[in-house]
């Protein structure tokens, strides 16, 4: 709505032909006040501003412009004369009651635009209750005893913490039970909790220490605290590419990743940054197509490399565990050794570098190591680490390094490790010692791994892997593996592999064809030949269980050149309360019959449920 101050018009007497006098200068220069919609670079800001027309010039409060993100240093005075500013093109749309401003693109605020749906934290809803999970299994082989076991978990939970205890009950009946240890065996008892806001978790009781790719985990009885990004799936922990640019007028942006459209969004005039790209890994190519309000289209191509092993700049990941080393796990209920500590820390320096550290300690053991993950531009990722230890008075070192590169069609990777004989860590610390205080077990002296894979569309996918591991005793294990797989008609596939140990004289070969007949039914045919000349042909028919319950079954027959032929049959059934299954397998003269039942019973608040 425009408010106009109009001069009065004096009319002569009826029938007079005299014209009114011309307006005086004071009337022409009279201020006129408007409430106008501001449009900046063809973008409707949605804001109404007080505008004054004075002496033919438009004036506006500088705070109005600064509030829209324009730079404050361009508007030092309380009021800005838009008409006099040579950097601003000002036009008045009387019909639309708008003030149209065209400002330099560099004045406009930078906008961070989320492509697709921005990740948002979903607050978990936790209640109180208890549950009992179980998995009962019984088997009997001709001429041997019947063996029964019942794995179980008892859990009590509240919004603040969860108490869980697992174990297994074993019992043998008749026949020769061999080394079966009848009775109950406790596995783990743990009190745990999480803090979603800080992606943090803690455990008290039986636990597994955190580790990096170049360190080892051990079981402790104690306490552990640390970051836990699994409770915050909305947090992307590694750097993703961002696209920067600027547009002079409102624009539509379409983003294509590796040829597939991943997002479409509207951009305001000014500089922009596209963030929150789809989850991608490895090398790729992004194409940004912008179409402005005038129909002009610009396409920009940008290569990228994403490494999920990096951390975002400023993001850290850490864990610390203190306690007593767990001994005889699965054999004794309560067996703990010396006190020990283990901790790891990672920190993202920038988009190309993440630093890592790890330390372990116990009586007569001290270990420390540093590592790094380095992105080599678009050429892949390099990882390195060096660790030194002193255990029982002997010092040793470990060095690890590797390289990985992947894109939508091809990937390659290498990983290498070298250790001194005296290198020790918590994984070796609490095992039996020889008379020279040397661990009876050791990690490998060296290990080298190489792998590569390529997808050739209609020709299928090819893979290659080579492993070479040497022990301090002089033993050496080498294995070369070649593979090929291809989709056939429908969803059927063929898979071929060949592997060879240079210490043996021949190749091991395998051929498998998978043929689905429906959503639930599948037939597979497999032929294998071992490096020692043994041959086996297998036919398998599977009927999968529907997700809402029902029956499943499996039938298999194997013809073996140097052993009795093998048969297998399994039948299972599940509803909302229980899952039952059983079957028979083995050679025709020595079948094993088995059966099982797994499920759980829970109490949630004042309600009970089973399933």
C-alpha positions as CSV (number, residue, x, y, z in Angstrom):
1,X,0.0,0.0,0.0
2,X,1.5,3.4,-1.0
3,X,0.8,6.5,1.1
4,X,0.9,9.6,-1.1
5,X,0.7,13.2,0.1
6,X,-1.2,14.9,-2.7
7,X,-1.6,18.7,-3.1
8,X,-5.1,20.1,-3.0
9,X,-6.7,20.9,-6.4
10,X,-8.7,24.1,-6.5
11,X,-11.6,24.2,-8.9
12,X,-13.1,27.4,-10.3
13,X,-16.7,28.1,-10.4
14,X,-18.9,26.0,-12.4
15,X,-18.3,26.5,-16.0
16,X,-14.9,28.1,-15.5
17,X,-12.2,27.2,-18.0
18,X,-9.2,28.3,-15.9
19,X,-6.5,25.7,-15.1
20,X,-5.2,25.2,-11.5
21,X,-1.9,26.8,-10.7
22,X,1.3,24.6,-11.1
23,X,2.6,23.0,-7.9
24,X,5.2,24.8,-6.0
25,X,8.7,23.5,-5.4
26,X,7.9,22.8,-1.8
27,X,5.1,20.4,-2.9
28,X,7.4,18.6,-5.4
29,X,10.0,18.1,-2.7
30,X,7.6,16.8,-0.1
31,X,8.6,13.4,1.4
32,X,6.6,10.4,0.4
33,X,6.6,7.3,2.7
34,X,6.1,3.7,1.5
35,X,5.9,0.1,2.9
36,X,7.5,-1.9,0.0
37,X,8.5,-5.5,-0.5
38,X,12.2,-5.8,-1.0
39,X,13.4,-7.8,-4.0
40,X,17.2,-8.2,-4.2
41,X,18.7,-9.5,-7.4
42,X,15.3,-10.9,-8.5
43,X,14.9,-12.7,-5.2
44,X,11.9,-11.8,-3.1
45,X,13.2,-11.5,0.5
46,X,9.7,-11.7,1.9
47,X,10.4,-8.6,4.0
48,X,8.4,-5.3,4.0
49,X,10.6,-2.2,4.5
50,X,9.9,1.4,5.3
51,X,11.1,3.4,2.2
52,X,11.2,7.2,1.8
53,X,11.1,9.1,-1.5
54,X,12.8,12.4,-1.0
55,X,13.8,14.8,-3.8
56,X,13.5,12.0,-6.3
57,X,15.8,9.7,-4.3
58,X,14.8,6.5,-2.4
59,X,16.1,6.2,1.1
60,X,16.0,3.2,3.4
61,X,17.3,2.4,6.9
62,X,20.8,0.8,6.7
63,X,19.8,-1.7,9.4
64,X,17.1,-3.1,7.0
65,X,19.8,-4.0,4.4
66,X,22.3,-5.2,7.0
67,X,19.6,-7.4,8.5
68,X,19.3,-9.1,5.1
69,X,22.9,-10.1,5.2
70,X,24.4,-7.3,3.1
71,X,27.9,-6.1,4.4
72,X,27.7,-3.5,7.1
73,X,30.7,-1.6,5.8
74,X,28.9,-0.7,2.7
75,X,26.2,1.2,4.7
76,X,28.0,3.2,7.4
77,X,25.3,5.9,7.7
78,X,22.0,5.3,9.6
79,X,20.1,5.9,6.4
80,X,21.2,4.9,2.9
81,X,20.4,6.9,-0.3
82,X,19.8,4.0,-2.7
83,X,19.5,6.2,-5.8
84,X,22.8,7.9,-5.2
85,X,24.7,4.6,-4.6
86,X,26.3,3.8,-7.9
87,X,26.8,0.1,-6.9
88,X,23.1,-0.4,-6.5
89,X,20.5,-0.3,-9.3
90,X,17.2,0.8,-7.7
91,X,13.8,0.5,-9.4
92,X,10.3,1.1,-8.0
93,X,7.5,-1.2,-9.1
94,X,4.4,0.8,-8.3
95,X,1.9,-1.8,-9.5
96,X,3.5,-4.6,-7.4
97,X,4.4,-2.3,-4.5
98,X,8.0,-3.6,-4.6
99,X,11.4,-2.0,-4.5
100,X,13.8,-3.8,-6.9
101,X,17.4,-3.7,-6.0
102,X,20.3,-5.1,-8.0
103,X,23.5,-5.3,-5.9
104,X,27.0,-6.8,-6.6
105,X,26.9,-10.5,-6.2
106,X,29.9,-10.3,-3.8
107,X,27.7,-8.3,-1.4
108,X,25.3,-11.1,-0.9
109,X,25.7,-13.5,2.1
110,X,27.1,-17.0,1.6
111,X,24.4,-19.6,1.9
112,X,25.0,-23.2,3.0
113,X,22.5,-25.4,1.3
114,X,21.7,-28.9,2.4
115,X,21.2,-31.2,-0.6
116,X,18.5,-33.8,0.0
117,X,17.2,-34.2,3.5
118,X,19.6,-32.8,6.1
119,X,20.6,-35.2,8.8
120,X,18.8,-34.5,12.0
121,X,19.2,-36.1,15.3
122,X,16.3,-38.4,16.3
123,X,16.0,-38.5,20.0
124,X,15.8,-42.2,21.1
125,X,12.9,-43.0,23.5
126,X,14.0,-45.4,26.2
127,X,11.9,-47.2,28.8
128,X,12.4,-49.7,31.6
129,X,12.0,-53.4,31.6
130,X,13.6,-56.8,31.5
131,X,14.0,-59.5,29.0
132,X,15.4,-63.1,28.7
133,X,16.7,-64.3,25.3
134,X,17.5,-67.9,24.7
135,X,18.8,-70.2,22.0
136,X,18.4,-74.0,22.7
137,X,20.2,-76.5,20.5
138,X,20.3,-80.3,20.7
139,X,22.2,-82.7,18.4
140,X,22.7,-86.5,18.2
141,X,25.2,-88.4,16.0
142,X,25.0,-92.2,15.6
143,X,27.3,-93.9,18.1
144,X,27.9,-90.8,20.1
145,X,26.2,-88.9,23.0
146,X,23.4,-86.5,22.7
147,X,24.6,-82.9,23.2
148,X,22.3,-80.1,24.4
149,X,23.1,-76.4,25.0
150,X,21.1,-73.4,25.9
151,X,22.7,-70.0,25.3
152,X,21.0,-67.2,27.2
153,X,21.0,-63.5,28.0
154,X,19.3,-61.8,30.8
155,X,18.9,-58.0,30.5
156,X,17.5,-55.3,32.7
157,X,17.3,-51.8,31.2
158,X,16.2,-48.3,32.2
159,X,16.7,-45.0,30.4
160,X,19.9,-44.5,32.3
161,X,21.7,-47.9,31.9
162,X,21.4,-51.5,30.9
163,X,22.6,-54.6,32.8
164,X,23.3,-57.6,30.7
165,X,24.6,-61.1,31.5
166,X,25.2,-63.9,29.0
167,X,26.1,-67.6,29.4
168,X,25.5,-71.1,28.1
169,X,24.3,-74.3,29.8
170,X,25.6,-77.5,28.3
171,X,24.6,-81.1,29.0
172,X,25.5,-84.4,27.4
173,X,23.4,-87.6,27.5
174,X,24.7,-91.1,27.1
175,X,27.5,-92.4,24.8
176,X,30.9,-90.9,24.7
177,X,30.7,-87.2,25.7
178,X,34.5,-86.6,25.1
179,X,35.7,-83.3,26.3
180,X,32.2,-81.8,26.7
181,X,32.1,-79.7,29.9
182,X,28.7,-80.1,31.4
183,X,27.2,-77.3,33.4
184,X,26.7,-73.6,33.1
185,X,29.4,-71.3,31.8
186,X,29.2,-67.5,32.2
187,X,30.4,-65.4,29.3
188,X,30.0,-61.6,30.0
189,X,28.3,-59.5,32.6
190,X,28.2,-55.8,31.8
191,X,26.5,-52.6,33.0
192,X,26.5,-50.0,30.1
193,X,25.0,-46.6,29.2
194,X,25.1,-44.0,26.5
195,X,24.9,-40.2,26.2
196,X,23.4,-39.4,22.8
197,X,24.0,-35.7,22.9
198,X,27.8,-36.2,23.1
199,X,28.0,-39.5,21.2
200,X,29.5,-41.1,24.3
201,X,29.2,-44.6,25.9
202,X,30.5,-46.4,29.0
203,X,30.7,-50.0,30.2
204,X,31.5,-51.6,33.5
205,X,32.2,-55.3,33.8
206,X,33.4,-57.6,31.1
207,X,34.4,-55.7,28.0
208,X,36.5,-55.6,24.9
209,X,39.0,-52.8,24.6
210,X,38.9,-50.3,21.7
211,X,41.6,-50.7,19.0
212,X,42.8,-49.1,15.8
213,X,43.6,-50.9,12.6
214,X,47.2,-51.4,13.6
215,X,46.6,-52.5,17.3
216,X,44.8,-55.4,19.0
217,X,41.8,-55.7,21.3
218,X,41.8,-57.7,24.5
219,X,39.1,-58.7,27.0
220,X,39.2,-57.0,30.4
221,X,37.1,-57.0,33.5
222,X,36.9,-53.3,34.3
223,X,35.6,-50.1,32.9
224,X,35.7,-48.4,29.4
225,X,34.6,-45.0,28.3
226,X,34.8,-43.4,24.9
227,X,33.1,-41.9,21.8
228,X,30.4,-44.0,20.3
229,X,29.2,-42.6,17.0
230,X,26.9,-45.6,16.5
231,X,24.4,-43.9,18.8
232,X,24.3,-40.9,16.5
233,X,23.8,-42.1,12.9
234,X,23.0,-38.5,11.9
235,X,26.7,-37.5,12.4
236,X,28.9,-38.0,9.3
237,X,32.3,-38.5,10.8
238,X,34.4,-38.2,7.6
239,X,34.9,-35.2,5.3
240,X,32.6,-34.9,2.3
241,X,33.1,-32.7,-0.7
242,X,31.4,-29.4,-0.9
243,X,30.6,-27.3,-4.0
244,X,31.1,-23.5,-3.9
245,X,29.9,-21.0,-6.4
246,X,27.8,-17.9,-6.8
247,X,24.7,-16.9,-8.7
248,X,23.4,-13.4,-9.5
249,X,19.7,-14.3,-9.6
250,X,17.5,-17.1,-8.1
251,X,18.7,-20.4,-9.5
252,X,17.8,-24.1,-9.5
253,X,20.7,-26.4,-8.8
254,X,20.7,-30.1,-9.8
255,X,23.5,-32.3,-8.5
256,X,24.6,-35.5,-10.3
257,X,27.0,-38.0,-8.6
258,X,28.7,-40.5,-10.9
259,X,26.0,-39.9,-13.5
260,X,23.0,-40.3,-11.1
261,X,20.9,-37.3,-9.9
262,X,21.3,-37.1,-6.1
263,X,19.7,-33.8,-5.2
264,X,17.8,-30.7,-6.5
265,X,17.5,-27.5,-4.6
266,X,16.7,-23.8,-5.1
267,X,19.4,-21.2,-4.6
268,X,19.1,-17.5,-3.6
269,X,21.3,-15.0,-5.3
270,X,24.9,-14.8,-3.9
271,X,27.7,-17.1,-3.0
272,X,26.6,-20.7,-2.0
273,X,28.0,-23.9,-0.7
274,X,26.3,-27.2,-1.3
275,X,26.9,-29.5,1.7
276,X,25.6,-32.8,3.1
277,X,26.2,-34.7,-0.1
278,X,25.0,-38.4,-0.3
279,X,27.0,-41.0,1.4
280,X,29.8,-41.9,-1.1
281,X,33.2,-43.5,-0.7
282,X,36.2,-43.4,-3.0
283,X,36.8,-41.5,-6.2
284,X,33.9,-40.0,-8.2
285,X,32.7,-37.2,-10.3
286,X,30.1,-34.6,-9.5
287,X,28.3,-32.5,-12.0
288,X,26.4,-29.4,-10.8
289,X,23.9,-28.0,-13.3
290,X,22.5,-24.6,-12.5
291,X,19.5,-23.0,-14.2
292,X,18.8,-19.4,-13.4
293,X,15.5,-17.4,-13.5
294,X,16.3,-16.3,-17.1
295,X,16.6,-19.9,-18.3
296,X,20.4,-19.8,-18.6
297,X,22.0,-23.2,-17.8
298,X,25.6,-23.8,-16.7
299,X,27.2,-27.2,-16.0
300,X,30.3,-27.6,-13.8
301,X,32.2,-30.8,-13.3
302,X,34.3,-31.5,-10.2
303,X,36.2,-34.7,-9.3
304,X,36.3,-35.8,-5.7
305,X,37.7,-38.5,-3.4
306,X,36.0,-39.5,-0.1
307,X,37.8,-41.5,2.5
308,X,35.6,-42.8,5.4
309,X,38.8,-43.7,7.4
310,X,39.4,-39.9,7.9
311,X,37.8,-37.8,10.5
312,X,36.3,-34.4,9.9
313,X,38.5,-31.4,10.8
314,X,38.2,-30.8,14.6
315,X,36.4,-34.1,15.2
316,X,37.9,-36.5,17.7
317,X,37.4,-40.2,18.6
318,X,38.8,-41.8,21.7
319,X,38.4,-44.7,24.1
320,X,40.0,-45.7,27.4
321,X,39.8,-49.0,29.2
322,X,41.0,-50.0,32.6
323,X,40.7,-53.3,34.4
324,X,42.1,-56.8,34.8
325,X,42.9,-59.0,31.8
326,X,40.2,-61.7,31.2
327,X,41.6,-65.3,31.2
328,X,40.2,-68.6,30.1
329,X,37.2,-67.0,28.3
330,X,34.6,-69.6,27.6
331,X,36.3,-72.1,29.9
332,X,36.0,-70.5,33.4
333,X,33.4,-68.2,34.8
334,X,35.6,-65.9,36.8
335,X,39.3,-65.8,35.8
336,X,41.2,-62.6,35.7
337,X,44.8,-61.7,35.5
338,X,47.0,-58.6,36.1
339,X,45.7,-55.0,35.9
340,X,46.0,-53.4,32.5
341,X,45.1,-50.2,30.6
342,X,44.5,-49.5,26.9
343,X,43.6,-46.2,25.2
344,X,43.3,-44.9,21.6
345,X,42.8,-41.4,20.3
346,X,42.1,-40.0,16.8
347,X,41.8,-36.4,15.7
348,X,41.0,-34.8,12.3
349,X,43.5,-32.2,11.5
350,X,42.0,-31.2,8.1
351,X,40.2,-32.8,5.1
352,X,43.5,-34.6,4.2
353,X,45.0,-35.7,7.5
354,X,43.9,-37.6,10.6
355,X,46.4,-38.4,13.3
356,X,46.1,-41.5,15.5
357,X,47.7,-42.7,18.8
358,X,47.5,-45.8,20.9
359,X,48.9,-46.8,24.3
360,X,48.9,-49.9,26.5
361,X,50.2,-50.5,29.9
362,X,50.5,-53.3,32.6
363,X,53.1,-54.5,35.0
364,X,56.3,-55.0,33.0
365,X,54.6,-53.7,29.8
366,X,54.6,-50.3,28.2
367,X,53.5,-49.7,24.6
368,X,53.0,-46.5,22.6
369,X,52.3,-45.8,18.9
370,X,51.5,-43.1,16.5
371,X,49.7,-43.3,13.2
372,X,48.3,-41.3,10.4
373,X,45.7,-41.5,7.6
374,X,46.6,-39.2,4.6
375,X,44.4,-38.5,1.6
376,X,46.5,-38.1,-1.5
377,X,44.2,-35.7,-3.3
378,X,42.2,-37.7,-5.8
379,X,44.8,-40.5,-5.8
380,X,43.7,-42.5,-2.8
381,X,44.6,-42.9,0.9
382,X,47.8,-43.8,2.6
383,X,48.0,-45.1,6.2
384,X,51.1,-45.4,8.3
385,X,51.9,-46.2,11.9
386,X,54.9,-47.0,14.2
387,X,54.6,-48.7,17.6
388,X,57.3,-49.4,20.2
389,X,56.9,-51.6,23.3
390,X,58.9,-52.9,26.2
391,X,57.6,-56.2,27.7
392,X,59.4,-58.2,30.4
393,X,62.5,-56.0,29.8
394,X,62.7,-56.6,26.1
395,X,62.1,-53.9,23.5
396,X,60.5,-54.3,20.1
397,X,58.9,-52.3,17.3
398,X,56.1,-52.7,14.9
399,X,55.6,-50.8,11.6
400,X,52.4,-50.8,9.5
401,X,51.7,-49.0,6.2
402,X,49.1,-49.4,3.4
403,X,47.4,-47.8,0.5
404,X,43.8,-47.9,-0.8
405,X,42.1,-46.5,-3.9
406,X,38.6,-47.1,-5.1
407,X,36.1,-45.7,-7.6
408,X,32.8,-46.9,-9.0
409,X,34.5,-49.5,-11.2
410,X,37.9,-50.3,-9.7
411,X,39.6,-50.7,-6.4
412,X,43.1,-51.6,-5.2
413,X,44.6,-52.0,-1.8
414,X,47.8,-53.0,-0.1
415,X,48.6,-53.5,3.6
416,X,51.9,-54.4,5.2
417,X,53.3,-55.0,8.7
418,X,56.7,-55.7,10.1
419,X,57.5,-56.6,13.7
420,X,60.6,-57.4,15.9
421,X,60.6,-60.7,17.7
422,X,60.6,-58.9,21.1
423,X,57.5,-56.8,20.2
424,X,54.8,-57.3,22.8
425,X,51.3,-56.0,23.6
426,X,48.4,-56.9,25.8
427,X,47.3,-59.6,23.4
428,X,50.6,-61.5,24.1
429,X,51.1,-60.2,27.7
430,X,49.0,-62.7,29.7
431,X,49.7,-65.9,27.7
432,X,52.1,-68.6,29.0
433,X,55.7,-67.6,29.1
434,X,58.8,-69.7,28.3
435,X,61.8,-70.0,30.6
436,X,63.3,-66.9,29.0
437,X,60.2,-64.7,29.7
438,X,59.3,-64.9,26.0
439,X,55.7,-65.4,25.2
440,X,54.7,-68.8,23.9
441,X,52.7,-67.2,21.2
442,X,53.6,-64.3,18.9
443,X,52.2,-62.2,16.2
444,X,53.6,-62.7,12.6
445,X,57.0,-61.4,11.7
446,X,55.7,-59.9,8.5
447,X,52.5,-59.8,6.5
448,X,51.8,-58.4,3.1
449,X,48.4,-58.2,1.5
450,X,47.5,-57.1,-2.0
451,X,44.0,-56.9,-3.5
452,X,42.4,-55.5,-6.7
453,X,38.9,-55.7,-8.3
454,X,37.4,-54.3,-11.5
455,X,33.9,-54.2,-12.8
456,X,33.5,-54.5,-16.6
457,X,29.7,-54.3,-17.0
458,X,28.7,-57.1,-19.4
459,X,31.9,-59.0,-18.9
460,X,31.3,-59.2,-15.1
461,X,33.6,-58.4,-12.2
462,X,37.2,-59.7,-11.7
463,X,39.1,-59.9,-8.5
464,X,42.7,-60.7,-7.4
465,X,44.2,-61.1,-3.9
466,X,47.5,-62.2,-2.6
467,X,48.6,-62.9,1.0
468,X,52.1,-63.6,2.3
469,X,52.5,-64.1,6.1
470,X,55.8,-65.2,7.8
471,X,56.3,-66.3,11.4
472,X,59.4,-65.9,13.6
473,X,59.7,-69.7,13.4
474,X,60.3,-69.6,9.7
475,X,56.9,-70.8,8.6
476,X,55.5,-69.0,5.6
477,X,51.9,-68.9,4.3
478,X,51.2,-67.6,0.8
479,X,47.9,-67.6,-1.1
480,X,47.0,-66.3,-4.5
481,X,43.2,-66.0,-5.3
482,X,41.6,-65.1,-8.6
483,X,37.8,-64.7,-8.9
484,X,35.1,-63.7,-11.5
485,X,31.4,-63.2,-11.1
486,X,28.7,-62.1,-13.5
487,X,24.9,-61.6,-13.4
488,X,23.1,-63.9,-15.8
489,X,19.4,-63.9,-16.7
490,X,17.0,-62.6,-14.1
491,X,18.8,-62.4,-10.8
492,X,20.9,-65.5,-11.4
493,X,24.7,-65.2,-11.0
494,X,27.8,-67.3,-11.7
495,X,30.9,-67.2,-9.6
496,X,34.3,-68.8,-10.4
497,X,37.4,-68.8,-8.2
498,X,40.9,-70.2,-8.4
499,X,43.4,-70.2,-5.6
500,X,46.9,-71.5,-5.2
501,X,49.5,-71.9,-2.4
502,X,53.0,-71.9,-4.0
503,X,54.0,-74.6,-1.5
504,X,51.5,-77.0,-3.2
505,X,51.6,-78.2,-6.7
506,X,48.1,-77.5,-8.0
507,X,45.2,-75.0,-8.0
508,X,42.0,-75.2,-6.0
509,X,39.0,-74.4,-8.2
510,X,35.4,-73.6,-7.5
511,X,32.4,-72.9,-9.8
512,X,29.0,-71.8,-8.4
513,X,25.7,-70.9,-10.1
514,X,22.8,-69.3,-8.2
515,X,19.4,-69.4,-9.8
516,X,16.4,-67.8,-8.0
517,X,13.0,-69.1,-9.0
518,X,10.9,-66.7,-6.8
519,X,11.3,-64.2,-4.0
520,X,11.8,-67.1,-1.5
521,X,13.2,-70.0,-3.6
522,X,16.7,-70.4,-4.8
523,X,18.8,-73.3,-6.3
524,X,22.6,-73.3,-6.4
525,X,24.9,-75.7,-8.1
526,X,28.6,-75.9,-7.0
527,X,31.6,-77.8,-8.2
528,X,34.9,-77.7,-6.3
529,X,38.3,-79.2,-6.7
530,X,40.9,-79.0,-3.9
531,X,44.6,-78.5,-4.4
532,X,45.1,-82.1,-3.4
533,X,42.8,-83.4,-6.1
534,X,39.6,-84.0,-4.1
535,X,36.4,-83.2,-6.1
536,X,32.9,-82.3,-4.8
537,X,29.7,-81.4,-6.6
538,X,26.8,-79.9,-4.6
539,X,23.2,-79.1,-5.4
540,X,21.3,-77.0,-2.9
541,X,17.7,-75.8,-2.8
542,X,16.6,-73.1,-0.3
543,X,13.2,-71.7,0.6
544,X,13.7,-68.5,2.7
545,X,11.4,-67.7,5.6
546,X,9.0,-64.8,4.9
547,X,9.7,-61.7,7.1
548,X,6.3,-62.0,8.8
549,X,6.9,-65.7,9.7
550,X,6.1,-69.1,8.2
551,X,8.2,-72.0,7.0
552,X,11.7,-72.2,5.6
553,X,13.5,-75.3,4.4
554,X,16.8,-76.4,2.9
555,X,17.8,-79.5,0.9
556,X,21.4,-80.3,-0.2
557,X,23.3,-83.2,-1.7
558,X,27.0,-83.4,-2.2
559,X,28.9,-86.0,-4.3
560,X,32.5,-86.3,-2.9
561,X,35.3,-88.2,-4.6
562,X,37.2,-89.3,-1.6
563,X,34.5,-89.4,1.1
564,X,31.0,-90.7,1.5
565,X,28.3,-88.6,-0.2
566,X,26.8,-85.9,2.0
567,X,23.1,-85.1,2.5
568,X,21.4,-82.3,4.4
569,X,17.8,-81.4,5.2
570,X,16.5,-78.5,7.4
571,X,13.0,-77.4,8.3
572,X,12.2,-74.2,10.2
573,X,9.1,-72.4,11.3
574,X,8.5,-69.0,13.0
575,X,5.6,-66.9,14.3
576,X,5.5,-63.9,16.6
577,X,6.3,-66.0,19.6
578,X,8.9,-68.6,18.7
579,X,11.3,-69.9,16.0
580,X,11.7,-73.7,15.7
581,X,14.1,-75.5,13.4
582,X,15.6,-78.9,13.0
583,X,17.1,-81.2,10.5
584,X,19.6,-83.9,9.6
585,X,23.0,-83.9,7.9
586,X,26.0,-86.1,7.2
587,X,26.8,-89.2,5.2
588,X,24.1,-91.8,4.9
589,X,25.8,-94.2,7.4
590,X,26.4,-91.6,10.1
591,X,23.6,-89.0,10.2
592,X,23.4,-86.2,12.8
593,X,20.0,-85.1,13.9
594,X,19.5,-81.7,15.4
595,X,16.8,-79.3,16.6
596,X,16.7,-75.8,18.0
597,X,14.4,-73.2,19.5
598,X,15.3,-69.5,20.0
599,X,13.2,-66.6,21.2
600,X,12.8,-64.4,24.2
601,X,10.5,-63.1,26.9
602,X,10.4,-59.5,27.9
603,X,8.6,-57.2,30.3
604,X,8.4,-53.6,29.2
605,X,7.0,-51.2,31.8
606,X,3.9,-53.1,33.0
607,X,3.5,-55.2,29.8
608,X,4.9,-58.6,29.0
609,X,5.9,-59.8,25.6
610,X,7.4,-63.0,24.1
611,X,8.9,-63.7,20.7
